[in-house]
Amino acid sequence: QVQLVESGGGLVQPGGSLRLSCAASGIIFSVNSMGWYRQTSGKERELVATISTRGTTNYAASVKGRFTISIDNAKKSVYLQMNSLEPEDTAVYYCNTAVNDRRGFNYYWGQGTQVTVSS
């Protein structure tokens, strides 16, 4: 069973920064991509950013220029550096990965980490 463990959420003032981390563990034959999504109460989960193992990135328009996603293939870890945070960035952030494991090609989710941007 593949598990994703996230860390780095918390409370920050508008304009501040946070760095989220996520590490995948378990029997993984290969990682295809990793990414971050976020969800607020009453809304659907939305893409924040994704990155392939080759470093190809994709960002939501709302975070482009403020957030940076990076990956450490050796550690099967993904990071999200969030700068110039706004109250609208408040959400539960979920790590996601697409992997090849014993069951074939699968997507896995982390448990989520709360990010609150407030003065």
Biopython code that builds the backbone (N, CA, C, O; Angstrom):
import numpy as np
from Bio.PDB.StructureBuilder import StructureBuilder

atoms = [
    (1, "GLN", "N", (0.841, -1.188, 0.000)),
    (1, "GLN", "CA", (0.000, 0.000, 0.000)),
    (1, "GLN", "C", (0.881, 1.246, 0.000)),
    (1, "GLN", "O", (1.797, 1.369, 0.813)),
    (2, "VAL", "N", (0.601, 2.152, -0.904)),
    (2, "VAL", "CA", (1.358, 3.396, -0.990)),
    (2, "VAL", "C", (0.757, 4.416, -0.031)),
    (2, "VAL", "O", (-0.462, 4.575, 0.037)),
    (3, "GLN", "N", (1.609, 5.095, 0.700)),
    (3, "GLN", "CA", (1.164, 6.129, 1.616)),
    (3, "GLN", "C", (1.863, 7.444, 1.310)),
    (3, "GLN", "O", (3.029, 7.465, 0.918)),
    (4, "LEU", "N", (1.139, 8.531, 1.493)),
    (4, "LEU", "CA", (1.688, 9.872, 1.336)),
    (4, "LEU", "C", (1.563, 10.588, 2.674)),
    (4, "LEU", "O", (0.487, 10.619, 3.271)),
    (5, "VAL", "N", (2.654, 11.157, 3.137)),
    (5, "VAL", "CA", (2.652, 11.880, 4.404)),
    (5, "VAL", "C", (3.030, 13.326, 4.130)),
    (5, "VAL", "O", (4.102, 13.616, 3.598)),
    (6, "GLU", "N", (2.128, 14.230, 4.503)),
    (6, "GLU", "CA", (2.320, 15.653, 4.258)),
    (6, "GLU", "C", (2.733, 16.359, 5.543)),
    (6, "GLU", "O", (2.449, 15.888, 6.644)),
    (7, "SER", "N", (3.401, 17.485, 5.389)),
    (7, "SER", "CA", (3.752, 18.327, 6.525)),
    (7, "SER", "C", (3.948, 19.751, 6.032)),
    (7, "SER", "O", (4.107, 20.001, 4.837)),
    (8, "GLY", "N", (3.932, 20.687, 6.993)),
    (8, "GLY", "CA", (4.269, 22.064, 6.661)),
    (8, "GLY", "C", (3.119, 23.043, 6.675)),
    (8, "GLY", "O", (3.342, 24.239, 6.488)),
    (9, "GLY", "N", (1.902, 22.589, 6.889)),
    (9, "GLY", "CA", (0.795, 23.516, 6.940)),
    (9, "GLY", "C", (0.819, 24.343, 8.215)),
    (9, "GLY", "O", (1.646, 24.119, 9.099)),
    (10, "GLY", "N", (-0.107, 25.313, 8.300)),
    (10, "GLY", "CA", (-0.174, 26.124, 9.496)),
    (10, "GLY", "C", (-0.868, 27.432, 9.242)),
    (10, "GLY", "O", (-1.535, 27.620, 8.225)),
    (11, "LEU", "N", (-0.697, 28.348, 10.199)),
    (11, "LEU", "CA", (-1.296, 29.675, 10.136)),
    (11, "LEU", "C", (-0.226, 30.689, 9.748)),
    (11, "LEU", "O", (0.867, 30.697, 10.316)),
    (12, "VAL", "N", (-0.541, 31.534, 8.790)),
    (12, "VAL", "CA", (0.405, 32.541, 8.341)),
    (12, "VAL", "C", (-0.351, 33.820, 8.006)),
    (12, "VAL", "O", (-1.519, 33.771, 7.620)),
    (13, "GLN", "N", (0.300, 34.941, 8.151)),
    (13, "GLN", "CA", (-0.322, 36.224, 7.829)),
    (13, "GLN", "C", (-0.309, 36.469, 6.325)),
    (13, "GLN", "O", (0.545, 35.929, 5.622)),
    (14, "PRO", "N", (-1.233, 37.265, 5.826)),
    (14, "PRO", "CA", (-1.201, 37.616, 4.388)),
    (14, "PRO", "C", (0.162, 38.181, 4.001)),
    (14, "PRO", "O", (0.753, 38.983, 4.724)),
    (15, "GLY", "N", (0.642, 37.742, 2.843)),
    (15, "GLY", "CA", (1.962, 38.150, 2.391)),
    (15, "GLY", "C", (3.074, 37.238, 2.845)),
    (15, "GLY", "O", (4.209, 37.359, 2.384)),
    (16, "GLY", "N", (2.760, 36.324, 3.746)),
    (16, "GLY", "CA", (3.771, 35.423, 4.277)),
    (16, "GLY", "C", (4.025, 34.218, 3.386)),
    (16, "GLY", "O", (3.486, 34.113, 2.285)),
    (17, "SER", "N", (4.864, 33.306, 3.891)),
    (17, "SER", "CA", (5.266, 32.126, 3.122)),
    (17, "SER", "C", (5.125, 30.860, 3.959)),
    (17, "SER", "O", (5.228, 30.882, 5.186)),
    (18, "LEU", "N", (4.889, 29.766, 3.262)),
    (18, "LEU", "CA", (4.893, 28.438, 3.860)),
    (18, "LEU", "C", (5.475, 27.461, 2.845)),
    (18, "LEU", "O", (5.422, 27.692, 1.637)),
    (19, "ARG", "N", (6.030, 26.369, 3.354)),
    (19, "ARG", "CA", (6.541, 25.319, 2.478)),
    (19, "ARG", "C", (5.922, 24.000, 2.890)),
    (19, "ARG", "O", (6.075, 23.555, 4.028)),
    (20, "LEU", "N", (5.224, 23.382, 1.959)),
    (20, "LEU", "CA", (4.623, 22.081, 2.193)),
    (20, "LEU", "C", (5.534, 20.979, 1.662)),
    (20, "LEU", "O", (6.193, 21.137, 0.635)),
    (21, "SER", "N", (5.557, 19.864, 2.382)),
    (21, "SER", "CA", (6.347, 18.706, 1.964)),
    (21, "SER", "C", (5.454, 17.475, 1.949)),
    (21, "SER", "O", (4.494, 17.374, 2.712)),
    (22, "CYS", "N", (5.788, 16.544, 1.067)),
    (22, "CYS", "CA", (5.030, 15.299, 0.975)),
    (22, "CYS", "C", (5.982, 14.196, 0.539)),
    (22, "CYS", "O", (6.714, 14.345, -0.439)),
    (23, "ALA", "N", (5.968, 13.087, 1.274)),
    (23, "ALA", "CA", (6.828, 11.953, 0.950)),
    (23, "ALA", "C", (5.980, 10.712, 0.715)),
    (23, "ALA", "O", (5.066, 10.416, 1.485)),
    (24, "ALA", "N", (6.291, 9.995, -0.351)),
    (24, "ALA", "CA", (5.593, 8.754, -0.668)),
    (24, "ALA", "C", (6.398, 7.563, -0.157)),
    (24, "ALA", "O", (7.626, 7.541, -0.246)),
    (25, "SER", "N", (5.688, 6.580, 0.377)),
    (25, "SER", "CA", (6.351, 5.366, 0.848)),
    (25, "SER", "C", (5.523, 4.149, 0.439)),
    (25, "SER", "O", (4.355, 4.264, 0.069)),
    (26, "GLY", "N", (6.162, 2.979, 0.515)),
    (26, "GLY", "CA", (5.499, 1.752, 0.099)),
    (26, "GLY", "C", (6.213, 1.153, -1.091)),
    (26, "GLY", "O", (7.272, 1.626, -1.502)),
    (27, "ILE", "N", (5.622, 0.110, -1.638)),
    (27, "ILE", "CA", (6.240, -0.564, -2.776)),
    (27, "ILE", "C", (5.805, 0.164, -4.048)),
    (27, "ILE", "O", (4.687, -0.010, -4.533)),
    (28, "ILE", "N", (6.712, 0.980, -4.572)),
    (28, "ILE", "CA", (6.450, 1.801, -5.757)),
    (28, "ILE", "C", (7.452, 1.417, -6.832)),
    (28, "ILE", "O", (8.660, 1.531, -6.625)),
    (29, "PHE", "N", (6.965, 0.967, -7.968)),
    (29, "PHE", "CA", (7.865, 0.610, -9.053)),
    (29, "PHE", "C", (8.390, 1.866, -9.742)),
    (29, "PHE", "O", (9.573, 1.954, -10.071)),
    (30, "SER", "N", (7.516, 2.819, -9.954)),
    (30, "SER", "CA", (7.934, 4.081, -10.553)),
    (30, "SER", "C", (6.890, 5.150, -10.265)),
    (30, "SER", "O", (5.697, 4.871, -10.146)),
    (31, "VAL", "N", (7.377, 6.380, -10.156)),
    (31, "VAL", "CA", (6.514, 7.537, -9.966)),
    (31, "VAL", "C", (6.365, 8.242, -11.310)),
    (31, "VAL", "O", (7.355, 8.494, -11.997)),
    (32, "ASN", "N", (5.141, 8.556, -11.679)),
    (32, "ASN", "CA", (4.907, 9.295, -12.923)),
    (32, "ASN", "C", (4.845, 10.796, -12.682)),
    (32, "ASN", "O", (5.417, 11.584, -13.436)),
    (33, "SER", "N", (4.156, 11.174, -11.638)),
    (33, "SER", "CA", (4.026, 12.582, -11.311)),
    (33, "SER", "C", (3.597, 12.726, -9.871)),
    (33, "SER", "O", (3.121, 11.776, -9.249)),
    (34, "MET", "N", (3.772, 13.933, -9.348)),
    (34, "MET", "CA", (3.302, 14.276, -8.012)),
    (34, "MET", "C", (2.704, 15.665, -8.082)),
    (34, "MET", "O", (3.006, 16.437, -8.992)),
    (35, "GLY", "N", (1.853, 15.982, -7.116)),
    (35, "GLY", "CA", (1.232, 17.290, -7.182)),
    (35, "GLY", "C", (0.507, 17.667, -5.921)),
    (35, "GLY", "O", (0.448, 16.906, -4.955)),
    (36, "TRP", "N", (-0.047, 18.865, -5.954)),
    (36, "TRP", "CA", (-0.804, 19.412, -4.827)),
    (36, "TRP", "C", (-2.166, 19.894, -5.319)),
    (36, "TRP", "O", (-2.288, 20.508, -6.379)),
    (37, "TYR", "N", (-3.164, 19.601, -4.531)),
    (37, "TYR", "CA", (-4.528, 20.067, -4.755)),
    (37, "TYR", "C", (-5.012, 20.699, -3.464)),
    (37, "TYR", "O", (-4.423, 20.478, -2.407)),
    (38, "ARG", "N", (-6.070, 21.476, -3.538)),
    (38, "ARG", "CA", (-6.608, 22.082, -2.325)),
    (38, "ARG", "C", (-8.129, 22.091, -2.376)),
    (38, "ARG", "O", (-8.744, 22.038, -3.441)),
    (39, "GLN", "N", (-8.707, 22.160, -1.188)),
    (39, "GLN", "CA", (-10.160, 22.113, -1.086)),
    (39, "GLN", "C", (-10.617, 22.953, 0.088)),
    (39, "GLN", "O", (-10.042, 22.881, 1.174)),
    (40, "THR", "N", (-11.653, 23.751, -0.131)),
    (40, "THR", "CA", (-12.305, 24.488, 0.937)),
    (40, "THR", "C", (-13.709, 23.933, 1.116)),
    (40, "THR", "O", (-14.239, 23.253, 0.237)),
    (41, "SER", "N", (-14.300, 24.230, 2.259)),
    (41, "SER", "CA", (-15.605, 23.685, 2.604)),
    (41, "SER", "C", (-16.636, 24.068, 1.554)),
    (41, "SER", "O", (-16.778, 25.240, 1.206)),
    (42, "GLY", "N", (-17.353, 23.072, 1.056)),
    (42, "GLY", "CA", (-18.422, 23.320, 0.105)),
    (42, "GLY", "C", (-17.971, 23.439, -1.335)),
    (42, "GLY", "O", (-18.791, 23.647, -2.229)),
    (43, "LYS", "N", (-16.675, 23.311, -1.568)),
    (43, "LYS", "CA", (-16.168, 23.417, -2.938)),
    (43, "LYS", "C", (-15.466, 22.138, -3.347)),
    (43, "LYS", "O", (-15.056, 21.341, -2.504)),
    (44, "GLU", "N", (-15.333, 21.951, -4.654)),
    (44, "GLU", "CA", (-14.625, 20.786, -5.158)),
    (44, "GLU", "C", (-13.118, 20.969, -4.988)),
    (44, "GLU", "O", (-12.605, 22.086, -4.941)),
    (45, "ARG", "N", (-12.433, 19.835, -4.899)),
    (45, "ARG", "CA", (-10.979, 19.869, -4.825)),
    (45, "ARG", "C", (-10.443, 20.402, -6.155)),
    (45, "ARG", "O", (-10.902, 20.007, -7.226)),
    (46, "GLU", "N", (-9.460, 21.308, -6.065)),
    (46, "GLU", "CA", (-8.926, 21.928, -7.266)),
    (46, "GLU", "C", (-7.418, 21.767, -7.357)),
    (46, "GLU", "O", (-6.715, 21.663, -6.352)),
    (47, "LEU", "N", (-6.950, 21.750, -8.584)),
    (47, "LEU", "CA", (-5.520, 21.649, -8.838)),
    (47, "LEU", "C", (-4.792, 22.898, -8.360)),
    (47, "LEU", "O", (-5.251, 24.018, -8.582)),
    (48, "VAL", "N", (-3.657, 22.697, -7.705)),
    (48, "VAL", "CA", (-2.755, 23.803, -7.378)),
    (48, "VAL", "C", (-1.545, 23.743, -8.306)),
    (48, "VAL", "O", (-1.241, 24.704, -9.012)),
    (49, "ALA", "N", (-0.863, 22.607, -8.293)),
    (49, "ALA", "CA", (0.319, 22.444, -9.147)),
    (49, "ALA", "C", (0.670, 20.974, -9.250)),
    (49, "ALA", "O", (0.449, 20.205, -8.314)),
    (50, "THR", "N", (1.220, 20.587, -10.396)),
    (50, "THR", "CA", (1.724, 19.230, -10.570)),
    (50, "THR", "C", (3.109, 19.291, -11.194)),
    (50, "THR", "O", (3.493, 20.288, -11.805)),
    (51, "ILE", "N", (3.856, 18.193, -11.024)),
    (51, "ILE", "CA", (5.196, 18.114, -11.593)),
    (51, "ILE", "C", (5.477, 16.671, -11.977)),
    (51, "ILE", "O", (5.164, 15.747, -11.225)),
    (52, "SER", "N", (6.070, 16.480, -13.151)),
    (52, "SER", "CA", (6.462, 15.140, -13.558)),
    (52, "SER", "C", (7.848, 14.837, -13.008)),
    (52, "SER", "O", (8.537, 15.721, -12.501)),
    (53, "THR", "N", (8.244, 13.573, -13.117)),
    (53, "THR", "CA", (9.581, 13.204, -12.646)),
    (53, "THR", "C", (10.664, 13.831, -13.514)),
    (53, "THR", "O", (11.829, 13.870, -13.118)),
    (54, "ARG", "N", (10.294, 14.319, -14.685)),
    (54, "ARG", "CA", (11.259, 15.016, -15.542)),
    (54, "ARG", "C", (11.275, 16.513, -15.276)),
    (54, "ARG", "O", (12.055, 17.251, -15.879)),
    (55, "GLY", "N", (10.396, 16.966, -14.353)),
    (55, "GLY", "CA", (10.411, 18.372, -13.983)),
    (55, "GLY", "C", (9.420, 19.246, -14.718)),
    (55, "GLY", "O", (9.430, 20.464, -14.543)),
    (56, "THR", "N", (8.569, 18.660, -15.531)),
    (56, "THR", "CA", (7.547, 19.448, -16.214)),
    (56, "THR", "C", (6.470, 19.856, -15.223)),
    (56, "THR", "O", (5.898, 19.015, -14.529)),
    (57, "THR", "N", (6.200, 21.144, -15.163)),
    (57, "THR", "CA", (5.271, 21.661, -14.159)),
    (57, "THR", "C", (3.994, 22.213, -14.796)),
    (57, "THR", "O", (3.954, 22.578, -15.972)),
    (58, "ASN", "N", (2.960, 22.256, -13.965)),
    (58, "ASN", "CA", (1.682, 22.836, -14.356)),
    (58, "ASN", "C", (1.102, 23.520, -13.136)),
    (58, "ASN", "O", (1.034, 22.922, -12.062)),
    (59, "TYR", "N", (0.678, 24.777, -13.291)),
    (59, "TYR", "CA", (0.175, 25.553, -12.171)),
    (59, "TYR", "C", (-1.237, 26.066, -12.459)),
    (59, "TYR", "O", (-1.588, 26.352, -13.604)),
    (60, "ALA", "N", (-2.025, 26.175, -11.413)),
    (60, "ALA", "CA", (-3.286, 26.894, -11.531)),
    (60, "ALA", "C", (-2.974, 28.366, -11.756)),
    (60, "ALA", "O", (-1.980, 28.885, -11.248)),
    (61, "ALA", "N", (-3.825, 29.030, -12.516)),
    (61, "ALA", "CA", (-3.589, 30.438, -12.833)),
    (61, "ALA", "C", (-3.528, 31.293, -11.569)),
    (61, "ALA", "O", (-2.795, 32.281, -11.515)),
    (62, "SER", "N", (-4.290, 30.914, -10.570)),
    (62, "SER", "CA", (-4.381, 31.717, -9.346)),
    (62, "SER", "C", (-3.106, 31.699, -8.511)),
    (62, "SER", "O", (-2.914, 32.570, -7.662)),
    (63, "VAL", "N", (-2.233, 30.720, -8.740)),
    (63, "VAL", "CA", (-1.015, 30.616, -7.923)),
    (63, "VAL", "C", (0.257, 30.845, -8.737)),
    (63, "VAL", "O", (1.348, 30.924, -8.172)),
    (64, "LYS", "N", (0.127, 30.951, -10.041)),
    (64, "LYS", "CA", (1.302, 31.102, -10.903)),
    (64, "LYS", "C", (2.060, 32.366, -10.526)),
    (64, "LYS", "O", (1.470, 33.438, -10.392)),
    (65, "GLY", "N", (3.368, 32.232, -10.356)),
    (65, "GLY", "CA", (4.199, 33.362, -9.964)),
    (65, "GLY", "C", (4.362, 33.514, -8.470)),
    (65, "GLY", "O", (5.242, 34.244, -8.013)),
    (66, "ARG", "N", (3.528, 32.837, -7.700)),
    (66, "ARG", "CA", (3.625, 32.902, -6.235)),
    (66, "ARG", "C", (4.056, 31.576, -5.624)),
    (66, "ARG", "O", (4.772, 31.550, -4.623)),
    (67, "PHE", "N", (3.620, 30.480, -6.226)),
    (67, "PHE", "CA", (3.936, 29.142, -5.716)),
    (67, "PHE", "C", (4.941, 28.463, -6.636)),
    (67, "PHE", "O", (4.938, 28.676, -7.849)),
    (68, "THR", "N", (5.798, 27.642, -6.039)),
    (68, "THR", "CA", (6.761, 26.865, -6.812)),
    (68, "THR", "C", (6.739, 25.420, -6.344)),
    (68, "THR", "O", (6.906, 25.139, -5.157)),
    (69, "ILE", "N", (6.531, 24.504, -7.287)),
    (69, "ILE", "CA", (6.532, 23.084, -6.979)),
    (69, "ILE", "C", (7.874, 22.486, -7.395)),
    (69, "ILE", "O", (8.446, 22.862, -8.418)),
    (70, "SER", "N", (8.362, 21.556, -6.589)),
    (70, "SER", "CA", (9.613, 20.880, -6.914)),
    (70, "SER", "C", (9.512, 19.417, -6.484)),
    (70, "SER", "O", (8.666, 19.057, -5.665)),
    (71, "ILE", "N", (10.379, 18.587, -7.043)),
    (71, "ILE", "CA", (10.328, 17.158, -6.763)),
    (71, "ILE", "C", (11.727, 16.628, -6.499)),
    (71, "ILE", "O", (12.702, 17.074, -7.105)),
    (72, "ASP", "N", (11.809, 15.676, -5.593)),
    (72, "ASP", "CA", (13.054, 14.953, -5.328)),
    (72, "ASP", "C", (12.767, 13.498, -5.680)),
    (72, "ASP", "O", (12.161, 12.770, -4.894)),
    (73, "ASN", "N", (13.204, 13.084, -6.856)),
    (73, "ASN", "CA", (12.851, 11.740, -7.328)),
    (73, "ASN", "C", (13.444, 10.646, -6.439)),
    (73, "ASN", "O", (12.809, 9.618, -6.203)),
    (74, "ALA", "N", (14.640, 10.869, -5.958)),
    (74, "ALA", "CA", (15.286, 9.847, -5.133)),
    (74, "ALA", "C", (14.527, 9.620, -3.836)),
    (74, "ALA", "O", (14.464, 8.499, -3.332)),
    (75, "LYS", "N", (13.956, 10.684, -3.302)),
    (75, "LYS", "CA", (13.217, 10.588, -2.034)),
    (75, "LYS", "C", (11.720, 10.385, -2.258)),
    (75, "LYS", "O", (10.963, 10.261, -1.295)),
    (76, "LYS", "N", (11.284, 10.351, -3.531)),
    (76, "LYS", "CA", (9.851, 10.247, -3.839)),
    (76, "LYS", "C", (9.075, 11.307, -3.052)),
    (76, "LYS", "O", (8.062, 11.018, -2.416)),
    (77, "SER", "N", (9.574, 12.520, -3.113)),
    (77, "SER", "CA", (8.993, 13.621, -2.350)),
    (77, "SER", "C", (8.698, 14.808, -3.264)),
    (77, "SER", "O", (9.373, 15.043, -4.267)),
    (78, "VAL", "N", (7.668, 15.540, -2.874)),
    (78, "VAL", "CA", (7.294, 16.745, -3.600)),
    (78, "VAL", "C", (7.128, 17.878, -2.600)),
    (78, "VAL", "O", (6.713, 17.663, -1.461)),
    (79, "TYR", "N", (7.458, 19.089, -3.042)),
    (79, "TYR", "CA", (7.432, 20.249, -2.184)),
    (79, "TYR", "C", (6.634, 21.368, -2.862)),
    (79, "TYR", "O", (6.572, 21.454, -4.088)),
    (80, "LEU", "N", (6.032, 22.214, -2.035)),
    (80, "LEU", "CA", (5.324, 23.368, -2.571)),
    (80, "LEU", "C", (5.737, 24.591, -1.760)),
    (80, "LEU", "O", (5.361, 24.732, -0.596)),
    (81, "GLN", "N", (6.503, 25.461, -2.377)),
    (81, "GLN", "CA", (6.889, 26.717, -1.752)),
    (81, "GLN", "C", (5.816, 27.744, -2.088)),
    (81, "GLN", "O", (5.575, 28.048, -3.256)),
    (82, "MET", "N", (5.183, 28.269, -1.060)),
    (82, "MET", "CA", (4.079, 29.211, -1.249)),
    (82, "MET", "C", (4.496, 30.572, -0.709)),
    (82, "MET", "O", (4.729, 30.724, 0.490)),
    (83, "ASN", "N", (4.590, 31.545, -1.580)),
    (83, "ASN", "CA", (4.953, 32.910, -1.215)),
    (83, "ASN", "C", (3.795, 33.860, -1.483)),
    (83, "ASN", "O", (2.855, 33.530, -2.208)),
    (84, "SER", "N", (3.878, 35.034, -0.892)),
    (84, "SER", "CA", (2.831, 36.061, -1.098)),
    (84, "SER", "C", (1.444, 35.473, -0.880)),
    (84, "SER", "O", (0.536, 35.668, -1.688)),
    (85, "LEU", "N", (1.299, 34.759, 0.212)),
    (85, "LEU", "CA", (0.025, 34.087, 0.473)),
    (85, "LEU", "C", (-1.098, 35.085, 0.704)),
    (85, "LEU", "O", (-0.910, 36.155, 1.283)),
    (86, "GLU", "N", (-2.278, 34.689, 0.228)),
    (86, "GLU", "CA", (-3.477, 35.517, 0.324)),
    (86, "GLU", "C", (-4.542, 34.756, 1.108)),
    (86, "GLU", "O", (-4.515, 33.526, 1.155)),
    (87, "PRO", "N", (-5.479, 35.477, 1.725)),
    (87, "PRO", "CA", (-6.564, 34.775, 2.443)),
    (87, "PRO", "C", (-7.283, 33.754, 1.564)),
    (87, "PRO", "O", (-7.772, 32.741, 2.063)),
    (88, "GLU", "N", (-7.348, 34.013, 0.270)),
    (88, "GLU", "CA", (-8.019, 33.084, -0.657)),
    (88, "GLU", "C", (-7.268, 31.769, -0.811)),
    (88, "GLU", "O", (-7.813, 30.807, -1.353)),
    (89, "ASP", "N", (-6.038, 31.715, -0.346)),
    (89, "ASP", "CA", (-5.265, 30.464, -0.400)),
    (89, "ASP", "C", (-5.602, 29.539, 0.776)),
    (89, "ASP", "O", (-5.131, 28.402, 0.817)),
    (90, "THR", "N", (-6.395, 30.005, 1.712)),
    (90, "THR", "CA", (-6.793, 29.188, 2.847)),
    (90, "THR", "C", (-7.561, 27.961, 2.364)),
    (90, "THR", "O", (-8.558, 28.082, 1.653)),
    (91, "ALA", "N", (-7.089, 26.788, 2.753)),
    (91, "ALA", "CA", (-7.703, 25.531, 2.309)),
    (91, "ALA", "C", (-6.971, 24.366, 2.964)),
    (91, "ALA", "O", (-5.939, 24.540, 3.611)),
    (92, "VAL", "N", (-7.531, 23.178, 2.779)),
    (92, "VAL", "CA", (-6.801, 21.956, 3.091)),
    (92, "VAL", "C", (-6.055, 21.557, 1.822)),
    (92, "VAL", "O", (-6.654, 21.414, 0.756)),
    (93, "TYR", "N", (-4.763, 21.382, 1.946)),
    (93, "TYR", "CA", (-3.919, 21.039, 0.800)),
    (93, "TYR", "C", (-3.632, 19.540, 0.827)),
    (93, "TYR", "O", (-3.223, 18.985, 1.847)),
    (94, "TYR", "N", (-3.855, 18.901, -0.318)),
    (94, "TYR", "CA", (-3.675, 17.457, -0.443)),
    (94, "TYR", "C", (-2.550, 17.152, -1.428)),
    (94, "TYR", "O", (-2.470, 17.733, -2.511)),
    (95, "CYS", "N", (-1.701, 16.245, -1.030)),
    (95, "CYS", "CA", (-0.662, 15.732, -1.911)),
    (95, "CYS", "C", (-1.237, 14.582, -2.737)),
    (95, "CYS", "O", (-2.072, 13.815, -2.256)),
    (96, "ASN", "N", (-0.785, 14.474, -3.971)),
    (96, "ASN", "CA", (-1.270, 13.432, -4.884)),
    (96, "ASN", "C", (-0.092, 12.868, -5.667)),
    (96, "ASN", "O", (0.841, 13.595, -6.008)),
    (97, "THR", "N", (-0.140, 11.576, -5.947)),
    (97, "THR", "CA", (0.881, 11.007, -6.801)),
    (97, "THR", "C", (0.283, 9.970, -7.736)),
    (97, "THR", "O", (-0.660, 9.264, -7.380)),
    (98, "ALA", "N", (0.838, 9.887, -8.927)),
    (98, "ALA", "CA", (0.474, 8.866, -9.905)),
    (98, "ALA", "C", (1.660, 7.922, -10.020)),
    (98, "ALA", "O", (2.758, 8.336, -10.391)),
    (99, "VAL", "N", (1.435, 6.646, -9.700)),
    (99, "VAL", "CA", (2.543, 5.693, -9.641)),
    (99, "VAL", "C", (2.179, 4.397, -10.328)),
    (99, "VAL", "O", (1.011, 4.108, -10.588)),
    (100, "ASN", "N", (3.217, 3.618, -10.615)),
    (100, "ASN", "CA", (3.054, 2.224, -10.995)),
    (100, "ASN", "C", (3.447, 1.398, -9.781)),
    (100, "ASN", "O", (4.588, 1.464, -9.324)),
    (101, "ASP", "N", (2.505, 0.619, -9.258)),
    (101, "ASP", "CA", (2.804, -0.227, -8.104)),
    (101, "ASP", "C", (2.320, -1.652, -8.390)),
    (101, "ASP", "O", (2.064, -2.001, -9.542)),
    (102, "ARG", "N", (2.197, -2.464, -7.356)),
    (102, "ARG", "CA", (1.845, -3.868, -7.564)),
    (102, "ARG", "C", (0.477, -4.032, -8.212)),
    (102, "ARG", "O", (0.195, -5.057, -8.831)),
    (103, "ARG", "N", (-0.369, -3.017, -8.067)),
    (103, "ARG", "CA", (-1.716, -3.111, -8.619)),
    (103, "ARG", "C", (-1.817, -2.463, -9.990)),
    (103, "ARG", "O", (-2.905, -2.396, -10.562)),
    (104, "GLY", "N", (-0.707, -1.987, -10.522)),
    (104, "GLY", "CA", (-0.721, -1.325, -11.807)),
    (104, "GLY", "C", (-0.574, 0.175, -11.644)),
    (104, "GLY", "O", (0.126, 0.647, -10.748)),
    (105, "PHE", "N", (-1.255, 0.936, -12.536)),
    (105, "PHE", "CA", (-1.174, 2.394, -12.488)),
    (105, "PHE", "C", (-2.260, 2.903, -11.540)),
    (105, "PHE", "O", (-3.439, 2.589, -11.708)),
    (106, "ASN", "N", (-1.850, 3.694, -10.537)),
    (106, "ASN", "CA", (-2.803, 4.170, -9.542)),
    (106, "ASN", "C", (-2.488, 5.586, -9.093)),
    (106, "ASN", "O", (-1.357, 6.062, -9.195)),
    (107, "TYR", "N", (-3.526, 6.242, -8.594)),
    (107, "TYR", "CA", (-3.382, 7.543, -7.956)),
    (107, "TYR", "C", (-3.574, 7.365, -6.445)),
    (107, "TYR", "O", (-4.402, 6.570, -6.000)),
    (108, "TYR", "N", (-2.803, 8.111, -5.680)),
    (108, "TYR", "CA", (-2.927, 8.083, -4.224)),
    (108, "TYR", "C", (-2.983, 9.509, -3.695)),
    (108, "TYR", "O", (-2.443, 10.442, -4.289)),
    (109, "TRP", "N", (-3.664, 9.645, -2.544)),
    (109, "TRP", "CA", (-3.827, 10.940, -1.898)),
    (109, "TRP", "C", (-3.281, 10.901, -0.480)),
    (109, "TRP", "O", (-3.335, 9.876, 0.199)),
    (110, "GLY", "N", (-2.753, 12.047, -0.047)),
    (110, "GLY", "CA", (-2.378, 12.198, 1.346)),
    (110, "GLY", "C", (-3.600, 12.551, 2.181)),
    (110, "GLY", "O", (-4.711, 12.674, 1.666)),
    (111, "GLN", "N", (-3.370, 12.709, 3.481)),
    (111, "GLN", "CA", (-4.476, 12.966, 4.401)),
    (111, "GLN", "C", (-4.884, 14.436, 4.435)),
    (111, "GLN", "O", (-5.949, 14.777, 4.949)),
    (112, "GLY", "N", (-4.044, 15.297, 3.893)),
    (112, "GLY", "CA", (-4.347, 16.724, 3.863)),
    (112, "GLY", "C", (-3.682, 17.487, 4.985)),
    (112, "GLY", "O", (-3.500, 16.964, 6.084)),
    (113, "THR", "N", (-3.320, 18.720, 4.705)),
    (113, "THR", "CA", (-2.738, 19.598, 5.718)),
    (113, "THR", "C", (-3.385, 20.973, 5.584)),
    (113, "THR", "O", (-3.528, 21.497, 4.479)),
    (114, "GLN", "N", (-3.774, 21.550, 6.714)),
    (114, "GLN", "CA", (-4.507, 22.814, 6.708)),
    (114, "GLN", "C", (-3.546, 23.984, 6.539)),
    (114, "GLN", "O", (-2.530, 24.079, 7.226)),
    (115, "VAL", "N", (-3.887, 24.862, 5.619)),
    (115, "VAL", "CA", (-3.181, 26.138, 5.455)),
    (115, "VAL", "C", (-4.194, 27.252, 5.685)),
    (115, "VAL", "O", (-5.222, 27.317, 5.010)),
    (116, "THR", "N", (-3.900, 28.121, 6.634)),
    (116, "THR", "CA", (-4.782, 29.239, 6.959)),
    (116, "THR", "C", (-4.008, 30.537, 6.821)),
    (116, "THR", "O", (-2.967, 30.728, 7.449)),
    (117, "VAL", "N", (-4.531, 31.425, 5.992)),
    (117, "VAL", "CA", (-3.901, 32.729, 5.772)),
    (117, "VAL", "C", (-4.826, 33.784, 6.364)),
    (117, "VAL", "O", (-5.907, 34.051, 5.838)),
    (118, "SER", "N", (-4.385, 34.372, 7.456)),
    (118, "SER", "CA", (-5.245, 35.319, 8.176)),
    (118, "SER", "C", (-4.399, 36.235, 9.036)),
    (118, "SER", "O", (-3.345, 35.846, 9.538)),
    (119, "SER", "N", (-4.878, 37.456, 9.197)),
    (119, "SER", "CA", (-4.198, 38.402, 10.086)),
    (119, "SER", "C", (-4.821, 38.357, 11.474)),
    (119, "SER", "O", (-4.387, 39.083, 12.369)),
]
sb = StructureBuilder()
sb.init_structure("model")
sb.init_model(0)
sb.init_chain("A")
sb.init_seg("    ")
for serial, (resi, resn, name, xyz) in enumerate(atoms, 1):
    if name == "N":
        sb.init_residue(resn, " ", resi, " ")
    sb.init_atom(name, np.array(xyz, "f"), 0.0, 1.0, " ", f" {name:<3s}", serial, name[0])
structure = sb.get_structure()
